[in-house]
């Protein structure tokens, strides 16, 4: 086994979801294809530079594109999260939310537009040029639970509810999916009345410090300040460490993909790697 490739234990977890169809022409070894995709994720190299040991680059790319379109990576991540939660490995005491900005390579620009309702490819121009922003929520152990992609010039707080809504881990037995942690820790960029009301309505405690202008406004109006659970807020650094681990993958640390769905699939695959044994 080479660097960045799946171990036997990791392959045993995801193999049932990648089983070849019973009918049709024989297909290439699925483990070989997945290892080729992981090599691309880890190195950030072009698909055409894929080593020959993983098979034809066109085959690996087409399989990656097909699995990105039909939601295979999302199902794999949901499956691994479900079994980790059943084993009690998901820390629901605190969920940390934050975002990170990713520089986009010049090759990531230029995707053709598709009609008036085209939502864009999650590329925006900010101080650093063309960028994409990953909004992510992780559990108390620093493992990713959900994320969204936006252009780099989108404010963090606008995506808070979308990220929280994506936290949805099915139970192995009967019962509703788990969607609600005990508390949420986030920085001052998420300090708003709307977010605090949203968390209060769902029965989730907030460990979010107030900005200085909000504190001064409360003092002028004679209102009491929001209490901050400092012990929970100190654990917010796990989301920064999660971003650190994700950006070890060069194809994620710098965006080379024109299509947002392909880059989103790479982020999902990087999250999956953090959950696999």
N, C-alpha and C positions, 0 to 999 in steps of 0.2 A: 504493500500500500504506500502511495506517495503522499506528499504534502497536499493538504486541502481536499483529499478524497475521503469518501465515507468509510467509516469503520463497519465491520460486520454487524455490530450491535445497532448502529444507526440505520443501516440499510434494512435490517429486519423490521424496524418500526414503520418505514414508509413503503416497503416493497408491495404490500397488498394494494395500495392505491395506484401503483404504476404497472399493474399486471397487464401483459399484452392481450389483445382480443383473441378469442378462440378461433375466429375465422379470418381468412385473408392471408396475404403473403407473410413470410417470416419477417420479424422486425429485429433491429439491432439490440444487443444487450442493453436493457434499460439502466442498469447500474453504470455501465460505461458512458452512456449519454449524460446521466446526472453528474458524474465525475467531470465530464468535459464542461458542463455548465458551471460547476463549482470552480473549475480552473479559470474560466472566463471571469467569474465574479471576483475571485481573489486577485488576479493579475491585472484586470482592466484592459487586457490586450484585445486586438481586433479579432472577430470571429475567424477570419481567414488565417490567422496565425495559430489556430488550435493545433496542438501536437497530434501527430498521426495515431498515437496510441488510443485516442478517443474516437477514432473513426473520421469519416468525412465531415468537414466543418459545416457543410450545408445541411447534412442530416441533423447534427446537433442543434444548429440554429433553428431549423424548422420545427424540431420537437419542442424547443424552448418557446418559440412563438406560439405554437399550438396549445401548449400547457398554460401559457400566460392568458390566452384568450378564453379558454374553457374553465378557468378558475382552479386548476389542479393545485397550484402552489398555495392558494388560500385554503383549500380543503386539507392539505397536508399540515399546514400550520394549526388549523383548528383541531385536527385530530391529535396532534402532539400536545397542545395545550389542554385538551379535554382529559387525556390520560394523566398528565402531570397534576391537574387539579384533583382527579380522583385519588391520586396517591398522596395528596396533601402537600404537594411541592410548590403550589402557588401561594404567595404571601398576600393575603387580602387585607392585612391591617392598614396598609397605606399604598396608594397608587400615586406615582410621581409623573407629572406632565411637563413637557418642555418641547422646544423645537431646535433644530439645527439647520444651518444654511449650507448648501452644497454648490460649489462652483460648477458651472456647466461648460464643457469643452466647446470649441467652435463648431465641432461636428454635430453637436446636439441641436443646433439651430437649423431652421430651414425646412421643417416638416410641412408638407402641403396642407392648407386649410380645407375643412370639409363642411361647407355650407354655413349659413348664418347662425345656426344653433351650435356651432363647434365650440366646445368648452375650453379649447386651448390645450397646450401640452405641459402645463405646470412650469412654465419658464417666465421669469420676470426680470426686469432690469433694476438692479439696486446699486449700491455704492461699489460693489465688487464686480459689476458687469452682469452678465446673464447668470441667474442663480435659480435653484429650486430649494424649497424649504420642506423639511420632514417634521411633521407634528406627531409626537409619539407619547404614549402612556406605557409605563412599565410597572411591574409589581414591586414589592418591597425588596426583592432579591435582585432587581435590575434586569429582569427578563421582559422583553417587549410583549405587550398585550394587544395593542392596536396602534395604527398610525394612519395619517392622511398625507397627501402630497398637495402642495400649492406652489404658486409662483413665489419667488424669493422676497417680493415686496409686500406680501400679505401679512397683516398683523397677527401675532400669536393668539390673542384672546378671541379672535373671530372663529377659530377652529376648535375651541375647547369643547363645545357641546358635540361637534361631529366626532371628535376623538373619543369622548366618553361613550357616545352611542355605539361605537364599534366594539367596545369591550363586551363580549358576549361569548361565554364559554359554556358549551353544552355539558350536561351531566351524563355520566355513563348509564345511569338508570332513569327512572321517571322523575319528573320535576322540571321546573323552569330553568332556563340557562342562568348562570351567575353573571350578573352585570354590575353589581354594586359593592365597592369596597367600603371599609369603615371610614376612611378619610382620604382626602386628596391633598398632596403637597405640591405647590407650584411657586414660582417666583413672583415678583411684584408686577410683572407684565400681565398677569392674570387677575389682578386685583380690580374687580369691577362689581357693581351692584348686581348686574345681570348674572354673572357667574356665581356669586354667593347665593343669590336667590335660587338659581338652578340647583345648586348642591343642597340647599336647605329643603327644597321641595322633594328631593329624592332621599332625604335622610342621611346625607353624607357630610361628615365634618370637614371643614376647610382649614388647612394649615397654609394660609397665603398671607404674607405680610402686606400691610397697606403702604401705598406710596406717601411721600412726605406731604404732597398737596392734599391728599385725602385726610391725612391726620390733622393738618392745620384747619381744614374745613370743618371737621368734627369738633375741634376745640373752639372755633369761632361760634358754632351753633350750640355749644354746650352739650354735645352728645358724647356718649361713652365710646371709647376706642374698641375695635374688634380684638378679641383675645387671640393670641397666637400660641399654638402648641409648639414650643421651640424644640422639644424632643423629636416630634414628628417632622418638623421642618429641616432638622439636621440630616434626616435621611434622604432629603431631596437629591443629594449628590449621586444617588444610584442611577438616575436617569442620565447624568453626564457620563458616568462610566459605561452605561449601555451604548450611548452614541460613540464613545471611544472604541468599544469592541466592534460595533457595526462598521466603523470607518477603517478598520483594518483591511476591509475588502476594497481594493482600489477602484473597482467598477462602481462602487457606491460612494466612495469619498469624492470622486469626480464624476459627474454625469456625462456619459458619452452617447446615450441613446436619444434619438429624436422623439420617439413616442413615449408618452408618459406611462402607458400601460406596461411597456417593457421595463422601464426603470422601476416602476412599482413592483413588478415581479421580482426584480433583483433585490429590492429592499425586503420583500416577503421572504425570499430565499435566505437572505442574511439573518433575518429574525428566526427562521426555522433552524438554522445552524446553532443558534444560542440555546434552543430548547432540546436539541437532539442529545442523547447520551454520548 
